[in-house]
Amino acid sequence: MKHQKKYNIICIGQLIQDILVVNIPEDALTRYSTLADELILSSGGDAANECCTIARLGSEVTLYAKVEKGPAGDSLISNMRSEGIDPRFILQADDCTTPTAIVVIKPDGEHSFIIKEGKNYGLLPEDVDLDVIRSARAITAGSLYSLGNLDKGGIIKIFREAQKADVLTFADMDHDNYSLGNKIFEDLYPHIDYLIPSVDEAVYVTGISESPEKMAEYFLDRGVKNVLIKLGAKGSYFRNREKSFYTEPYEVTPKDTTGCGDCFTGGFVHRIMSGDSLEDAVLFATACGGMNSLGYGGHLYIQSEAHVREFMASTPRRSVEY
């Protein structure tokens, strides 16, 4: 049975509050006080970062998430609406407390997180309307290992039903902060069309550290259709059963790497759903990930697709030996 496609892209995952603290040295916590260059209040969470990037690039996108009732949750929903995101599936619950992440940005642009854990902020399987999922062109999970209860089986049902309805499925990954183990998604892999982990996340899951080629093969052998591994300053590696290729990064001096992987994923989803070839979509994603590092925040720098195209036209690529 063909399902009418009412929605374009649906991102499933976290919407949280970020507080960015800029230019903090490594020894800050050993001092009585430290001056920050800036304090920036922003929405965050992998799904929200991807969603905002996709919206800014010009695609219609909907966010499926849960936030608390009250001013904090209302503010986050208002922020998503201002970004051009359809917020109708951002749920609010009385027993939910939204997490807050303090993002400590170091002088070299790298970052660490101090997280105030929320309560009951993850979507439950029964929160997700499968008819809505079936009515989308694509869904993204942002990200595996940060989906709360959905990580423990719910995301499998969602992706399985999506594929039955000819919905493309994309999944990013996060670090295993809750010790779920590296085998928890074995039954999910056959239902993922595009898996987009970072190299560190791929090393953790596969137990392979010597080559992205072998990491990608691990996922393909378990049923993933396409694997795109983010290699940070070395670009990315793509592989499916028909082709494989590396993509060199753009030459940037990062101010803040927060959310760069999410922007990469958002850019890739946007261009795949716009009909690009794999090579063109990965190159565009590479530009999105790189240019996001030129500003602060998980999704604040990229303004539009034209902004990304200007960056691509004016910025050289870095030569990398793979």
C-alpha positions in Angstrom: 0.0 0.0 0.0 1.4 3.4 -1.0 1.2 6.1 1.6 0.6 9.7 0.6 3.7 11.8 1.5 2.4 14.6 3.7 5.8 15.4 5.2 9.2 15.9 3.6 11.8 15.2 6.3 11.1 14.3 10.0 14.0 14.4 12.5 13.5 12.3 15.6 15.6 12.9 18.8 16.6 15.5 21.3 15.8 19.2 21.6 17.7 20.6 24.6 19.0 23.9 25.9 22.7 24.8 25.1 24.8 27.4 27.0 28.0 28.1 25.1 31.0 29.4 27.1 33.6 30.7 24.7 37.5 30.6 24.9 37.9 28.7 28.1 41.4 27.2 28.9 42.0 23.6 29.9 42.8 24.6 33.5 39.7 26.7 34.1 38.2 24.4 36.8 41.4 24.7 38.8 41.0 28.5 39.0 38.9 30.6 41.3 37.5 32.5 38.4 37.9 32.6 34.6 36.7 35.2 32.1 34.8 33.9 29.1 34.8 35.8 25.8 31.1 35.1 25.2 28.1 33.3 26.7 25.6 32.2 24.1 22.1 30.7 24.8 20.9 28.4 22.0 18.8 25.4 21.3 20.8 22.2 20.8 20.7 18.4 20.6 21.6 16.4 17.6 18.1 16.2 16.1 17.6 19.9 16.6 20.9 20.8 15.1 20.2 18.7 12.0 16.7 20.1 11.8 17.8 23.7 11.9 20.5 23.1 9.3 18.0 21.4 7.0 15.5 24.2 7.4 18.1 26.9 6.8 19.2 25.2 3.6 15.7 25.4 2.3 14.0 22.0 2.9 10.7 21.5 4.7 11.4 19.7 7.9 9.6 18.6 11.0 11.0 17.8 14.5 9.7 14.9 16.7 11.0 15.6 20.2 9.8 16.1 23.8 10.3 19.1 26.1 9.0 20.2 29.5 5.8 22.2 30.0 6.4 25.8 31.0 8.6 28.7 29.9 11.7 26.7 29.1 9.9 24.3 26.8 7.8 27.1 25.3 11.0 29.0 24.5 12.6 26.0 22.7 9.5 25.4 20.6 9.3 29.1 19.8 13.0 28.9 18.7 12.3 26.0 16.4 9.3 27.8 14.9 11.5 30.9 14.2 13.9 28.6 12.4 11.2 27.6 10.0 10.7 24.1 11.5 7.3 22.6 11.8 6.9 22.1 15.6 3.6 20.2 15.7 5.3 17.0 16.9 7.3 18.6 19.7 5.5 17.2 22.7 5.3 18.8 26.1 4.9 16.7 29.3 4.3 17.7 32.9 6.8 15.1 34.1 9.6 16.1 31.7 12.6 18.3 32.6 14.6 19.4 29.6 18.4 18.8 29.8 20.8 21.7 29.7 24.3 21.3 28.1 27.0 23.8 29.0 29.4 23.7 26.0 32.9 24.7 27.1 34.7 25.9 24.0 38.5 25.8 24.2 40.9 28.2 22.5 41.6 25.6 19.7 37.9 25.3 18.9 37.5 21.9 20.5 34.8 21.5 23.1 33.7 19.6 26.2 30.3 19.3 27.7 28.9 19.8 31.2 25.4 18.3 31.2 22.6 18.8 33.6 20.6 15.6 32.9 16.9 16.0 32.3 14.0 13.8 33.3 11.6 11.9 31.1 12.7 14.0 28.1 13.1 11.1 25.7 10.4 10.0 23.4 8.6 6.8 24.3 7.6 4.4 21.5 3.9 5.3 22.1 4.7 9.0 21.6 5.6 8.4 17.9 2.6 8.1 15.5 3.6 5.6 12.9 1.1 6.9 10.4 3.0 10.2 10.6 6.3 8.4 10.0 4.7 6.5 7.0 3.6 9.8 5.6 7.2 11.3 5.3 9.7 11.1 2.5 12.6 10.6 4.9 13.2 10.3 8.6 16.5 10.9 10.5 17.4 9.6 14.0 19.5 12.2 15.8 21.2 10.3 17.2 21.5 6.6 18.0 22.7 6.3 21.7 20.9 9.6 22.6 17.3 8.6 21.9 16.5 7.4 25.4 13.8 4.7 25.5 13.8 4.5 21.7 17.3 3.2 21.7 16.1 0.1 23.5 13.9 -1.1 20.6 11.5 1.6 19.7 13.6 3.0 16.9 13.7 -0.4 15.3 9.9 -0.5 14.9 9.9 3.1 13.6 12.5 2.4 11.0 11.0 -0.9 10.0 7.6 0.7 9.4 9.2 3.6 7.6 10.9 1.3 5.1 7.7 -0.6 4.5 6.2 2.7 3.4 9.1 3.6 1.1 10.5 6.2 3.6 14.2 6.8 3.4 15.9 6.2 6.8 19.0 8.1 8.0 20.8 7.6 11.3 23.5 9.6 13.0 25.4 8.2 16.0 26.5 9.6 19.4 28.8 8.4 22.0 27.5 5.6 24.3 27.0 7.8 27.3 24.6 5.4 28.9 26.6 2.2 28.5 24.1 0.5 26.2 26.9 -1.5 24.6 28.2 -1.8 21.0 25.8 -4.5 20.0 22.5 -2.8 20.8 21.6 -1.8 17.2 22.4 -5.1 15.5 18.7 -5.6 14.7 18.3 -2.0 13.5 21.0 -2.0 10.9 19.0 -3.8 8.2 16.4 -0.9 8.4 19.0 1.9 7.9 19.4 3.3 4.4 22.2 5.7 5.4 24.3 5.4 8.6 26.4 8.4 9.4 28.7 7.9 12.4 31.9 9.8 13.3 35.1 7.8 13.1 35.3 7.6 16.9 31.7 6.2 17.2 32.5 3.7 14.4 35.6 2.5 16.2 33.6 2.0 19.4 30.8 0.0 17.7 32.9 -2.1 15.4 36.0 -2.6 17.5 38.1 -1.8 14.4 40.5 1.1 14.4 42.9 0.5 11.5 40.7 1.7 8.6 37.4 3.3 7.7 37.0 0.8 4.9 36.8 -2.1 7.3 34.5 -0.1 9.6 32.1 0.5 6.8 32.3 -3.1 5.7 31.3 -4.1 9.2 28.0 -2.1 9.0 27.3 -3.3 5.4 27.7 -6.9 6.5 25.0 -6.3 9.1 22.5 -4.8 6.6 23.1 -1.1 6.4 22.6 0.0 2.8 25.0 3.0 2.8 27.7 4.1 5.3 29.2 7.6 5.5 31.9 7.9 8.2 32.8 11.4 9.3 36.6 11.7 9.7 36.8 15.2 11.2 39.8 17.1 9.9 40.3 14.3 7.3 37.0 14.7 5.6 34.8 11.6 5.2 34.6 8.1 3.7 31.5 6.7 1.9 30.9 3.1 1.0 28.0 0.9 -0.2 28.0 -2.3 -2.3 28.5 -0.4 -5.6 31.1 2.3 -4.8 33.4 3.8 -2.2 35.2 7.1 -2.0 37.0 9.5 0.3 36.1 13.2 0.3 38.7 15.7 1.3 37.7 18.5 3.7 37.7 22.2 3.2 40.5 24.3 4.6 39.2 26.0 7.7 40.5 27.3 11.0 37.8 26.3 13.5 36.4 28.6 16.2 34.1 25.9 17.6 33.5 22.3 16.4 30.2 22.0 18.3 27.5 20.5 16.1 29.7 20.2 13.0 28.8 16.5 12.6 25.1 17.4 12.9 25.4 20.1 10.3 27.3 17.6 8.1 24.4 15.1 8.4 21.8 17.8 7.9 23.5 19.0 4.7 23.8 15.4 3.4 20.1 14.6 4.0 19.0 17.9 2.4 21.0 17.2 -0.8 20.1 13.5 -1.1 16.4 14.4 -0.7 17.0 17.1 -3.4 18.2 14.5 -5.9 22.0 14.9 -5.8 24.5 12.2 -6.6 26.2 10.6 -3.7 29.5 12.4 -4.5 27.8 15.8 -4.7 25.8 15.3 -1.6 28.8 14.2 0.4 30.8 17.2 -0.8 28.0 19.6 0.2 27.8 17.9 3.6 31.5 18.3 4.0 31.2 22.0 3.3 28.4 22.3 5.9 30.4 20.5 8.6 33.5 22.6 7.9 31.8 26.0 7.7 29.8 25.5 10.9 33.1 25.5 12.7 33.7 29.1 11.7 31.1 30.4 14.2 29.9 29.4 17.6 27.0 27.0 18.4 25.7 23.8 17.0 23.8 25.2 14.1 24.0 29.0 14.1 26.6 29.8 11.4 25.0 28.5 8.2 22.4 30.9 6.8 21.2 29.3 3.6 22.2 27.0 0.7 23.5 30.0 -1.2 25.8 30.7 1.8 27.2 27.2 1.6 27.7 27.4 -2.2 29.6 30.7 -1.7 31.8 29.0 0.9 32.4 26.0 -1.5 33.4 28.4 -4.4 35.8 30.5 -2.3 37.4 27.9 0.0 40.2 25.5 -1.0 40.2 21.8 -0.1 42.8 20.3 2.2 44.9 17.6 0.6 44.8 14.4 2.7 46.7 11.2 2.3 44.3 8.3 3.0 
